[in-house]
Amino acid sequence: MARTSERLAFVFALVLAMAVTVVAIKAWAGPPDPEGDSAAPIPPRETIYRPQHWNLY
């Protein structure tokens, strides 16, 4: 009888460990906070393209 209770405790511990692992991974890999600074758009600093040699025809 002691063997089945030990097996039950072992299975319960494995299920608990898997549940904790799944919750931790879901929290770590979740979407970013939309109110955070990293979600803000990057402001333009200057013109992206400025030709060095003006071709005048």
N, C-alpha and C positions, 0 to 999 in steps of 0.2 A: 504494500500500500504506500510505503514511503517513496517508492520509485515514481509513481504517477504524480504525486504532489511536487516532487522535485522537477519533473518534466513540465508540469503546469507552470511552476515559477519561472523556469527557463524560457518557456514560450512567451509568458507575460513580459519578461524582461526584454526579449527580442522585439516584441510588438511595440513596447514603450520606446525602445531605442530608435526603431524605424520611424515612429510618429514624431519624435523630437527632431530627427534628422530631416524629415520632410518639411516640417514647420520652419526650421532654420533656413533651409534652402529657399523656400518660398519667400521668406522675409528678406533674404539677402538679394535675391534675383527679382524682386518686385519692381514695379515702375517707379521712376523718380518722382519726388515731390514737385507738383506743378508750381508751388509757391517758392521753391528754392532758387538760389542765385544761378545755379547751373542751367536752369530752364529759360533764363532771360535771353532775348535775342542779342546778338553781338552788334553793337553800333558801328556804322561805317566810319573809318578814320580818314580816308582820302580816296581819290579816284583810283580805281583798280588798274586801268590801262591809260598810260600817257605816252604817246609816240615820241621817240627821241628825234627823228628826222621828219620834219613836215614836208610833204610833197605838195608843192604848189604848181598847178597847171594853168 
